[in-house]
């Protein structure tokens, strides 16, 4: 086939496009010259028309009808192409057709007999014809300079005369007239061979290929994004770790079974502030502050019951009984404040306890009916005495103190032996100062400036048990909120009463203010029918006893470190808290609450760093810095590569 293509420059002129399409349609019409085309695209950037090669002259006839001639040009690589161009002197002429109405009715216009030089300012673009070729016929091409519909016929050579037309086509407004017929095959032109490879090739490529784009740097940008993301996330996590701010609450609440050190046995502090108050509340902190100083006090008395008149023994074997109560450490060297009637009772109290023990033994031996116990005791109170091994001597008394969880009748470790240093009588305050034979004990702090009035809210602490077996019962520290109901103005020590109590063994326990400092000691209220421990001896009485004994209420170094750990823990600084609690537990092993709270701080996100900073924080920050630097270097490389590619 042969294909006629309108040059893209000429195609920019609507008149040339109409002339090209109109002439093709006219020649293909039944009344035309009988040149039907195989395929065409008049809307393309370079309109084209394809003719079957064996059907006679096609493309060249279209150009002849348009008033254009064919000339040959030498193509690259010794190939030749047939070119149909507007002669140089005609490049300034307007389009040869002024189509009126349907382009199918347009007829070629004969050139004038005289040659008229064309105006210099007008340039009708050239039209090209390509030689025949044999590829397959595509669909109508879009936006291609020279489409090539294929046919199965062999390629055909097209001759192009070298001469130029002497007169340019003119635009007319009158009805078109037939131009003189022109030869379909000018004999003056020599046939040339069409190149087999590219039938539309020319010495100068009309379409220049775009320069290849540089390869996209998708991988580099992905790596850059990943590095910056790592830097941002790691930097944020590391900064959070260095700030020492953990959660406002522990990830897992402290438990008595928590272990401070992996190899240590589970510890039980007896007191569980986290279970007796809202988590990380002021109440929990107050209980945790003073809780480690609580002491379970037990005094065992051994002696003989005799008749006062003749010193005859009511029982030949010695009688033993124990008195149990609460106390608290006031000095880390082992000084404890407790209740006088517990550790150094009066003779009447001792005799009453001894007679009660004797009566119980006689009931067990079936020598005394159980219904007669009260009468037996009441009768013997006036005629008997409780003495040591010899008449007139004091019965033997052994005192022991236990911290945290305590058990009755224990004389070995963890029980700590002690002795009464000084005591106040019942009407003077009923307080006793005891010295335990062990140091580095956690101490409580007194609040000598406390002002107690009606409706004052306090927290009370003391030992209690739920066991029914007295001899081997287990005792733990209990706590409860209480309110002051009034002050006993008739009492020599200005004691005040509260609205609740913790049980029989809480005497010698303490009342504390919201900061965890001691403002009073619990005692039994003898004016009540049940003798409940609802009377509170004020802190002024405690201070007087300590002053008389030459003992100061001071906190040890371990106590101060423990309190700083509480400050950090309740501020959410778990790493610092874990370090401080560990230091306090090591200096004062009896402070099991320090060990439990240390584990709670670790479980809440606290690390092992001695400076209060989690050990992972610094490496994470270093990794973030490395990722950031690497990301910046990669960004510079990408920008430099892009600049080089653009240049």
C-alpha positions as CSV (number, residue, x, y, z in Angstrom):
1,X,0.0,0.0,0.0
2,X,0.9,3.6,-0.2
3,X,0.2,6.2,2.5
4,X,-0.2,10.0,2.1
5,X,0.6,11.9,5.2
6,X,0.0,15.6,5.8
7,X,3.0,17.2,7.4
8,X,2.3,18.2,11.1
9,X,3.3,21.8,10.3
10,X,0.7,22.0,7.6
11,X,-1.8,20.2,9.7
12,X,-1.8,23.1,12.1
13,X,-3.6,25.1,9.4
14,X,-7.3,24.2,9.4
15,X,-7.5,25.0,5.6
16,X,-4.8,22.5,4.8
17,X,-6.5,19.8,6.9
18,X,-9.8,20.5,5.2
19,X,-8.2,20.4,1.7
20,X,-6.4,17.1,2.5
21,X,-9.4,15.4,3.9
22,X,-11.8,16.9,1.3
23,X,-9.7,15.8,-1.7
24,X,-9.3,12.3,-0.3
25,X,-13.1,12.0,0.1
26,X,-13.7,13.6,-3.3
27,X,-11.4,11.1,-5.1
28,X,-13.0,8.2,-3.2
29,X,-16.6,9.3,-4.1
30,X,-18.5,7.4,-6.8
31,X,-18.4,10.4,-9.1
32,X,-14.7,11.0,-8.5
33,X,-11.7,9.5,-10.1
34,X,-12.2,6.2,-8.4
35,X,-9.5,6.3,-5.8
36,X,-11.1,4.7,-2.7
37,X,-8.8,4.5,0.3
38,X,-8.3,1.6,2.6
39,X,-8.1,3.5,5.8
40,X,-7.6,7.1,7.0
41,X,-7.4,9.3,10.1
42,X,-8.1,13.0,9.3
43,X,-8.2,13.9,13.0
44,X,-4.7,12.9,13.8
45,X,-1.9,15.4,14.5
46,X,-0.6,14.4,11.0
47,X,-3.6,13.3,9.0
48,X,-3.0,10.3,6.8
49,X,-4.7,8.2,4.0
50,X,-3.7,4.7,3.0
51,X,-4.4,3.2,-0.5
52,X,-4.0,-0.4,-1.7
53,X,-0.9,-0.6,-3.9
54,X,-2.4,-2.9,-6.6
55,X,-5.4,-0.6,-7.1
56,X,-3.4,1.9,-9.1
57,X,-2.0,5.2,-8.1
58,X,-3.2,6.3,-4.7
59,X,-1.2,8.5,-2.5
60,X,0.7,10.2,-5.4
61,X,-2.6,10.8,-7.2
62,X,-3.9,12.6,-4.0
63,X,-0.9,14.9,-4.0
64,X,-1.2,15.5,-7.7
65,X,-4.8,16.5,-7.2
66,X,-3.7,18.8,-4.5
67,X,-1.3,20.5,-6.9
68,X,1.8,19.0,-5.3
69,X,4.5,16.9,-7.1
70,X,6.7,14.1,-5.9
71,X,10.5,14.2,-5.7
72,X,13.0,11.7,-4.5
73,X,15.4,12.2,-1.6
74,X,18.3,10.0,-0.4
75,X,17.7,8.5,3.0
76,X,20.1,7.3,5.6
77,X,21.9,4.0,5.1
78,X,21.5,4.1,1.3
79,X,17.8,3.7,1.5
80,X,15.5,6.0,-0.6
81,X,12.1,7.3,0.2
82,X,9.6,9.1,-2.0
83,X,8.8,12.5,-0.5
84,X,5.9,14.7,-1.4
85,X,6.7,18.2,-0.4
86,X,5.4,21.7,-1.1
87,X,8.1,23.4,-3.2
88,X,10.1,26.1,-1.6
89,X,8.5,28.9,-3.6
90,X,5.0,27.6,-2.6
91,X,5.7,27.4,1.2
92,X,4.2,30.9,1.8
93,X,1.0,30.1,-0.2
94,X,-2.3,29.5,1.6
95,X,-4.1,26.2,1.4
96,X,-5.2,25.3,-2.1
97,X,-8.8,24.7,-1.1
98,X,-11.7,26.7,0.2
99,X,-14.1,24.0,1.0
100,X,-17.8,25.0,1.0
101,X,-20.1,22.6,2.8
102,X,-19.4,18.9,2.5
103,X,-15.7,18.2,1.8
104,X,-16.7,15.3,-0.4
105,X,-18.0,17.8,-3.0
106,X,-14.7,19.7,-3.2
107,X,-12.9,19.6,-6.6
108,X,-9.3,20.5,-7.3
109,X,-8.7,24.0,-8.6
110,X,-6.5,24.5,-11.7
111,X,-3.5,26.7,-11.1
112,X,-3.5,30.0,-13.0
113,X,-1.5,30.2,-16.2
114,X,0.8,32.9,-14.9
115,X,3.3,32.3,-12.1
116,X,2.7,34.6,-9.2
117,X,5.4,34.8,-6.6
118,X,4.0,33.8,-3.2
119,X,3.9,36.2,-0.3
120,X,6.9,35.6,1.9
121,X,5.0,35.6,5.1
122,X,2.8,32.6,4.4
123,X,4.2,29.1,4.7
124,X,2.0,26.2,3.6
125,X,3.6,23.1,5.2
126,X,4.7,20.2,3.0
127,X,2.9,17.0,2.5
128,X,4.7,13.7,2.4
129,X,4.0,10.4,0.8
130,X,5.7,7.3,1.9
131,X,6.4,4.3,-0.3
132,X,4.4,1.1,0.0
133,X,5.1,-1.4,2.7
134,X,3.8,-4.7,3.9
135,X,3.1,-4.8,7.7
136,X,-0.4,-5.6,9.1
137,X,-3.1,-2.9,9.2
138,X,-3.6,-1.4,12.7
139,X,-6.6,0.3,14.0
140,X,-6.8,4.0,13.2
141,X,-3.7,5.5,14.8
142,X,-3.8,8.2,17.4
143,X,-1.2,11.0,17.7
144,X,1.3,9.4,15.4
145,X,3.2,11.3,12.7
146,X,3.1,8.6,10.1
147,X,0.7,5.6,10.7
148,X,1.1,2.6,8.5
149,X,-1.9,0.4,7.9
150,X,-0.7,-3.0,6.6
151,X,-2.0,-5.1,3.7
152,X,-0.8,-8.5,2.4
153,X,0.2,-7.2,-1.0
154,X,3.9,-6.8,-1.6
155,X,5.5,-3.4,-1.4
156,X,5.4,-1.2,-4.5
157,X,7.8,1.5,-5.6
158,X,6.5,5.0,-6.2
159,X,8.1,7.3,-8.7
160,X,8.5,10.9,-7.9
161,X,9.3,13.5,-10.5
162,X,12.0,15.9,-9.4
163,X,10.4,19.0,-11.0
164,X,8.6,21.6,-9.0
165,X,5.2,23.1,-9.8
166,X,5.4,26.6,-11.2
167,X,2.3,28.0,-9.6
168,X,1.1,27.6,-6.0
169,X,-2.5,26.5,-5.4
170,X,-4.9,29.3,-4.9
171,X,-7.9,29.7,-2.7
172,X,-11.1,30.4,-4.6
173,X,-14.6,31.3,-3.5
174,X,-16.3,30.3,-6.7
175,X,-17.6,26.8,-7.2
176,X,-14.7,24.5,-7.9
177,X,-13.8,23.5,-11.4
178,X,-11.9,20.5,-12.6
179,X,-8.2,20.8,-13.0
180,X,-6.5,19.5,-16.1
181,X,-5.7,15.9,-15.6
182,X,-2.2,15.1,-14.6
183,X,-0.4,11.9,-15.3
184,X,-0.7,9.3,-12.6
185,X,2.9,8.2,-13.3
186,X,5.1,11.0,-14.5
187,X,7.6,9.5,-16.9
188,X,10.2,12.1,-16.1
189,X,10.7,10.7,-12.5
190,X,12.9,7.7,-11.9
191,X,11.5,5.0,-9.6
192,X,13.3,4.6,-6.3
193,X,13.3,1.7,-3.9
194,X,11.5,1.9,-0.6
195,X,13.5,0.9,2.5
196,X,12.3,-2.4,3.8
197,X,12.8,-1.6,7.4
198,X,11.2,1.8,8.0
199,X,9.1,3.0,5.0
200,X,8.6,6.4,6.7
201,X,12.2,7.1,7.5
202,X,13.7,10.4,6.3
203,X,17.1,12.0,6.5
204,X,15.9,14.1,9.5
205,X,13.7,12.4,12.1
206,X,10.5,14.3,12.5
207,X,9.8,12.7,15.9
208,X,12.7,12.9,18.3
209,X,12.7,10.2,21.1
210,X,12.4,11.6,24.6
211,X,15.6,11.3,26.6
212,X,15.5,8.4,28.9
213,X,14.3,9.2,32.4
214,X,16.7,8.5,35.2
215,X,15.8,5.4,37.1
216,X,13.4,6.1,40.0
217,X,15.0,6.1,43.4
218,X,12.1,4.3,45.1
219,X,14.4,2.1,47.2
220,X,16.4,5.0,48.5
221,X,13.3,7.0,49.4
222,X,11.9,3.9,51.2
223,X,15.1,3.5,53.1
224,X,15.1,7.2,54.1
225,X,11.5,7.0,55.3
226,X,12.4,3.9,57.4
227,X,15.4,5.5,59.0
228,X,13.5,8.6,59.9
229,X,10.7,6.6,61.4
230,X,13.1,4.6,63.5
231,X,14.8,7.8,64.6
232,X,11.4,9.3,65.6
233,X,10.1,6.3,67.5
234,X,13.3,5.4,69.2
235,X,13.9,9.0,70.2
236,X,10.5,9.3,71.7
237,X,10.8,6.1,73.7
238,X,14.3,6.9,74.8
239,X,13.3,10.4,75.9
240,X,10.4,9.0,77.9
241,X,12.7,6.5,79.6
242,X,15.2,9.2,80.5
243,X,12.5,11.4,81.9
244,X,11.8,8.7,84.5
245,X,8.1,9.1,84.1
246,X,6.2,5.9,84.2
247,X,2.5,5.3,84.5
248,X,0.5,6.9,87.2
249,X,-0.3,3.5,88.5
250,X,1.7,0.3,88.7
251,X,1.3,-2.1,85.8
252,X,0.7,-4.8,88.4
253,X,-0.4,-3.9,91.9
254,X,2.1,-4.9,94.7
255,X,1.5,-8.2,96.4
256,X,2.9,-9.6,99.5
257,X,4.3,-12.5,97.5
258,X,6.4,-10.2,95.3
259,X,10.1,-10.9,95.4
260,X,12.6,-8.1,95.6
261,X,15.4,-10.2,94.1
262,X,15.0,-13.1,91.8
263,X,16.8,-15.5,94.1
264,X,15.0,-14.3,97.3
265,X,12.1,-16.2,98.8
266,X,8.7,-14.5,98.6
267,X,8.2,-11.9,101.3
268,X,5.2,-10.9,103.3
269,X,5.2,-7.6,105.0
270,X,2.0,-8.2,107.0
271,X,0.6,-4.8,106.0
272,X,-0.8,-4.4,102.5
273,X,-1.4,-0.6,102.0
274,X,-2.3,-1.2,98.3
275,X,-5.2,-3.4,99.4
276,X,-6.4,-1.2,102.3
277,X,-6.6,2.1,100.3
278,X,-7.0,3.3,96.8
279,X,-4.0,2.6,94.6
280,X,-1.3,5.4,94.8
281,X,-3.6,7.5,96.9
282,X,-2.5,9.6,99.8
283,X,-3.9,7.0,102.2
284,X,-1.8,4.3,100.7
285,X,1.3,6.4,100.9
286,X,0.6,7.2,104.5
287,X,0.2,3.5,105.4
288,X,3.3,2.6,103.4
289,X,5.3,5.3,105.1
290,X,4.7,4.1,108.7
291,X,3.8,0.5,108.1
292,X,7.3,-1.0,108.2
293,X,7.8,0.3,111.8
294,X,4.9,-1.7,113.3
295,X,6.0,-4.3,115.9
296,X,4.1,-7.3,117.3
297,X,5.0,-7.4,121.0
298,X,4.6,-10.6,123.1
299,X,5.6,-11.0,126.8
300,X,5.6,-14.4,128.4
301,X,5.2,-14.6,132.2
302,X,6.2,-17.7,134.2
303,X,5.6,-18.1,138.0
304,X,3.6,-19.8,140.7
305,X,0.3,-19.1,142.3
306,X,0.4,-19.1,146.2
307,X,-1.8,-18.4,149.1
308,X,-0.9,-15.1,150.6
309,X,-1.3,-16.3,154.1
310,X,1.0,-19.4,154.1
311,X,2.6,-19.2,150.6
312,X,1.3,-22.6,149.9
313,X,1.3,-23.4,146.1
314,X,-2.1,-23.9,144.5
315,X,-0.3,-25.8,141.9
316,X,3.2,-27.3,142.1
317,X,4.0,-26.8,138.4
318,X,4.8,-23.3,137.1
319,X,2.1,-21.4,135.3
320,X,2.9,-19.7,132.0
321,X,0.8,-17.2,130.1
322,X,1.4,-14.5,127.5
323,X,0.3,-10.9,126.9
324,X,0.2,-9.7,123.3
325,X,-0.2,-6.2,121.9
326,X,1.2,-3.8,119.3
327,X,4.0,-1.2,119.2
328,X,6.1,0.8,116.8
329,X,9.8,1.6,116.3
330,X,10.7,5.2,117.3
331,X,14.4,4.9,116.7
332,X,16.3,2.7,114.2
333,X,18.5,1.3,116.9
334,X,15.6,-0.7,118.2
335,X,13.6,1.5,120.6
336,X,9.9,0.7,120.6
337,X,6.9,2.5,122.1
338,X,4.0,0.2,123.3
339,X,1.4,-0.2,126.0
340,X,2.5,-0.5,129.6
341,X,-0.3,-2.8,130.7
342,X,0.8,-5.2,128.0
343,X,4.5,-5.5,128.8
344,X,4.6,-4.4,132.5
345,X,1.2,-5.0,134.0
346,X,0.2,-4.4,137.6
347,X,0.1,-7.2,140.2
348,X,-3.7,-7.4,140.0
349,X,-3.5,-7.9,136.2
350,X,-0.8,-10.5,136.5
351,X,-2.7,-12.5,139.2
352,X,-5.9,-12.4,137.2
353,X,-4.1,-13.8,134.1
354,X,-2.3,-16.5,136.3
355,X,-5.6,-17.6,137.9
356,X,-7.3,-17.7,134.5
357,X,-4.5,-20.0,133.2
358,X,-4.7,-22.2,136.3
359,X,-8.5,-22.6,136.0
360,X,-8.2,-23.5,132.3
361,X,-5.6,-26.2,133.2
362,X,-7.8,-27.6,135.9
363,X,-10.8,-27.8,133.5
364,X,-8.6,-29.7,131.1
365,X,-7.6,-32.0,133.9
366,X,-11.2,-32.4,135.0
367,X,-10.6,-31.2,138.4
368,X,-12.6,-28.0,138.0
369,X,-16.0,-27.8,136.2
370,X,-16.0,-25.2,133.4
371,X,-19.0,-23.4,134.9
372,X,-17.0,-22.7,138.1
373,X,-14.1,-20.9,136.4
374,X,-15.4,-17.4,137.0
375,X,-16.2,-18.1,140.6
376,X,-12.8,-19.8,141.2
377,X,-10.9,-16.8,139.8
378,X,-13.0,-14.2,141.6
379,X,-12.5,-16.0,145.0
380,X,-8.8,-16.5,144.6
381,X,-8.1,-12.9,143.6
382,X,-8.3,-11.9,147.3
383,X,-6.3,-14.7,148.8
384,X,-3.6,-15.6,146.2
385,X,-0.5,-14.1,144.8
386,X,1.6,-14.7,141.6
387,X,5.3,-14.8,142.4
388,X,8.5,-16.2,141.2
389,X,10.2,-19.4,142.3
390,X,10.4,-17.9,145.8
391,X,7.7,-16.1,147.7
392,X,7.9,-12.4,147.3
393,X,9.9,-12.5,144.1
394,X,8.8,-11.3,140.7
395,X,7.6,-13.8,138.1
396,X,9.9,-14.3,135.2
397,X,9.1,-12.2,132.1
398,X,10.5,-12.6,128.6
399,X,9.7,-10.0,125.9
400,X,9.9,-10.5,122.1
401,X,9.1,-8.3,119.2
402,X,8.3,-9.3,115.6
403,X,8.0,-7.1,112.5
404,X,5.8,-7.8,109.5
405,X,3.8,-11.0,109.9
406,X,4.0,-12.4,113.4
407,X,3.1,-15.7,115.1
408,X,2.4,-16.4,118.8
409,X,4.7,-18.3,121.1
410,X,7.8,-17.7,118.9
411,X,11.1,-17.1,120.7
412,X,13.5,-17.8,117.9
413,X,14.1,-15.7,114.7
414,X,12.4,-13.7,113.4
415,X,11.3,-12.9,117.0
416,X,13.7,-10.3,118.5
417,X,14.3,-10.4,122.3
418,X,14.0,-7.1,124.2
419,X,13.4,-5.5,127.6
420,X,11.3,-2.7,129.1
421,X,13.4,0.4,129.5
422,X,10.9,2.7,131.1
423,X,7.1,2.9,131.5
424,X,4.3,5.2,132.5
425,X,1.5,4.2,134.8
426,X,-2.1,3.9,133.7
427,X,-3.1,7.3,134.9
428,X,0.1,8.9,133.4
429,X,-0.4,7.7,129.9
430,X,0.0,3.9,130.0
431,X,3.1,4.0,127.7
432,X,6.2,1.8,127.8
433,X,9.6,2.2,126.1
434,X,11.1,-1.1,125.0
435,X,14.5,-1.8,123.6
436,X,14.8,-4.7,121.1
437,X,18.2,-6.4,120.6
438,X,18.5,-5.5,116.9
439,X,19.4,-2.4,115.0
440,X,18.7,-1.1,111.4
441,X,14.9,-1.3,112.1
442,X,12.6,0.9,110.1
443,X,11.3,3.8,112.3
444,X,8.2,6.0,112.4
445,X,8.2,9.7,112.7
446,X,6.3,11.6,115.4
447,X,4.3,14.8,114.7
448,X,4.7,16.8,117.9
449,X,2.9,19.8,116.5
450,X,-0.3,17.8,115.7
451,X,-3.5,19.4,116.8
452,X,-6.3,16.9,117.5
453,X,-9.9,18.0,117.8
454,X,-13.4,16.6,117.3
455,X,-14.1,15.4,113.8
456,X,-10.4,15.0,112.9
457,X,-9.9,12.2,110.4
458,X,-7.1,9.8,111.2
459,X,-5.8,6.4,110.1
460,X,-5.2,3.8,112.9
461,X,-2.9,0.8,112.6
462,X,-2.4,-2.2,114.9
463,X,-1.9,-6.0,114.9
464,X,-4.9,-8.3,114.8
465,X,-5.7,-11.9,114.1
466,X,-8.7,-13.9,112.8
467,X,-7.3,-17.2,114.2
468,X,-9.3,-18.9,116.9
469,X,-6.3,-20.9,118.3
470,X,-4.7,-18.4,120.7
471,X,-1.3,-20.1,121.2
472,X,-0.1,-20.3,117.6
473,X,-2.2,-17.6,116.0
474,X,-0.9,-15.5,113.1
475,X,-1.0,-11.7,113.4
476,X,-0.8,-9.1,110.7
477,X,-1.1,-5.3,110.7
478,X,-4.6,-4.0,110.1
479,X,-5.6,-0.4,109.3
480,X,-8.8,1.6,109.3
481,X,-10.0,5.1,109.0
482,X,-11.3,6.7,112.2
483,X,-12.7,10.0,113.3
484,X,-12.1,11.7,116.6
485,X,-15.3,11.9,118.6
486,X,-14.0,14.1,121.4
487,X,-11.2,14.9,123.8
488,X,-11.1,13.6,127.4
489,X,-10.6,16.8,129.3
490,X,-10.6,14.9,132.6
491,X,-7.7,12.7,131.6
492,X,-4.3,13.8,133.0
493,X,-2.8,13.3,129.5
494,X,-5.7,14.9,127.5
495,X,-6.4,11.7,125.6
496,X,-9.0,11.7,122.8
497,X,-11.5,9.1,121.7
498,X,-12.2,7.7,118.3
499,X,-15.3,6.1,116.7
500,X,-13.8,2.7,115.8
501,X,-11.1,0.1,116.8
502,X,-9.0,-2.7,115.3
503,X,-9.5,-5.4,118.0
504,X,-8.1,-6.7,121.2
505,X,-4.4,-6.8,120.2
506,X,-4.3,-3.3,118.6
507,X,-3.5,-1.6,122.0
508,X,0.0,0.0,121.6
509,X,-0.9,0.6,118.0
510,X,-0.8,4.1,116.5
511,X,-3.0,6.8,115.0
512,X,-1.4,8.7,112.1
513,X,-2.1,11.9,110.1
514,X,-2.4,12.0,106.3
515,X,1.4,12.4,105.9
516,X,2.1,9.1,107.8
517,X,3.4,10.7,111.0
518,X,2.3,9.4,114.4
519,X,-0.1,11.6,116.4
520,X,-1.1,9.1,119.2
521,X,-1.0,5.6,120.6
522,X,-4.0,3.3,120.9
523,X,-5.2,2.2,124.4
524,X,-8.2,0.5,125.8
525,X,-11.0,2.8,127.0
526,X,-11.8,1.5,130.5
527,X,-14.9,3.6,130.6
528,X,-16.5,1.6,127.9
529,X,-18.2,-1.7,128.8
530,X,-16.3,-3.6,126.2
531,X,-13.0,-1.9,127.1
532,X,-12.3,-1.5,123.3
533,X,-9.1,0.1,122.2
534,X,-10.7,3.5,121.2
535,X,-8.7,5.8,123.5
536,X,-5.7,7.5,121.9
537,X,-2.8,8.8,124.0
538,X,-1.5,12.1,122.4
539,X,1.9,12.5,120.9
540,X,2.9,14.9,123.7
541,X,2.9,12.1,126.2
542,X,5.1,10.0,123.9
543,X,7.6,12.9,123.6
544,X,7.8,13.3,127.3
545,X,8.6,9.6,127.9
546,X,11.3,9.6,125.2
547,X,12.8,12.8,126.7
548,X,12.9,11.2,130.2
549,X,14.6,8.1,128.8
550,X,17.1,10.1,126.8
551,X,15.9,8.6,123.5
552,X,15.3,10.7,120.4
553,X,12.8,10.0,117.7
554,X,15.1,10.0,114.7
555,X,15.0,8.4,111.2
556,X,17.9,6.3,110.1
557,X,19.6,6.6,106.7
558,X,17.6,3.7,105.4
559,X,14.4,5.3,106.5
560,X,15.2,8.5,104.6
561,X,16.1,6.5,101.4
562,X,12.9,4.5,101.8
563,X,10.8,7.7,102.0
564,X,12.5,9.2,99.0
565,X,11.6,6.0,97.1
566,X,8.0,6.5,98.1
567,X,8.2,10.1,96.8
568,X,9.4,8.8,93.5
569,X,7.0,5.9,93.3
570,X,3.9,8.0,94.0
571,X,5.2,10.5,91.5
572,X,5.3,7.8,88.8
573,X,9.1,7.8,88.6
574,X,9.4,4.1,88.8
575,X,13.0,3.7,87.8
576,X,14.1,6.0,90.6
577,X,11.8,4.4,93.1
578,X,13.1,0.9,92.3
579,X,16.7,2.0,93.0
580,X,15.8,3.8,96.2
581,X,13.7,0.9,97.5
582,X,16.5,-1.6,96.7
583,X,19.0,0.5,98.6
584,X,16.6,0.8,101.6
585,X,15.9,-2.9,101.6
586,X,19.6,-3.7,101.6
587,X,20.4,-1.3,104.5
588,X,17.3,-2.4,106.5
589,X,16.4,-6.0,105.7
590,X,13.5,-5.9,108.2
591,X,11.7,-3.4,105.9
592,X,9.9,-5.9,103.7
593,X,7.6,-3.2,102.4
594,X,10.7,-1.7,100.7
595,X,11.2,-5.0,98.9
596,X,7.6,-5.3,97.8
597,X,7.4,-1.7,96.5
598,X,10.7,-2.1,94.7
599,X,9.2,-5.0,92.8
600,X,6.0,-3.0,92.1
601,X,8.1,-0.2,90.7
602,X,10.0,-2.6,88.5
603,X,6.8,-4.2,87.3
604,X,5.5,-0.7,86.5
605,X,8.4,-0.1,84.1
606,X,11.2,0.9,86.4
607,X,14.7,-0.3,85.4
608,X,17.8,-1.4,87.2
609,X,19.9,1.7,86.6
610,X,21.5,3.1,89.7
611,X,21.0,6.7,88.5
612,X,17.2,6.3,88.3
613,X,17.2,5.9,84.6
614,X,16.2,2.6,82.9
615,X,19.2,0.8,81.4
616,X,17.6,0.6,78.0
617,X,17.0,4.3,77.6
618,X,20.5,5.4,76.6
619,X,21.0,2.6,74.0
620,X,17.7,3.4,72.4
621,X,18.6,7.1,72.2
622,X,21.9,6.3,70.6
623,X,20.2,4.1,68.1
624,X,17.8,6.9,67.3
625,X,20.7,9.3,66.8
626,X,22.5,6.9,64.5
627,X,19.3,6.4,62.4
628,X,18.8,10.2,62.2
629,X,22.3,10.8,61.0
630,X,22.1,7.9,58.4
631,X,18.8,9.4,57.2
632,X,20.3,12.8,56.7
633,X,23.3,11.4,54.8
634,X,21.0,9.4,52.6
635,X,18.9,12.5,51.9
636,X,22.0,14.4,50.8
637,X,23.0,11.6,48.5
638,X,19.5,11.5,46.9
639,X,19.5,15.3,46.3
640,X,23.1,15.2,44.8
641,X,22.2,12.3,42.5
642,X,19.1,14.1,41.3
643,X,21.0,17.3,40.6
644,X,23.7,15.4,38.6
645,X,21.0,13.6,36.6
646,X,19.3,16.9,35.8
647,X,22.5,18.6,34.7
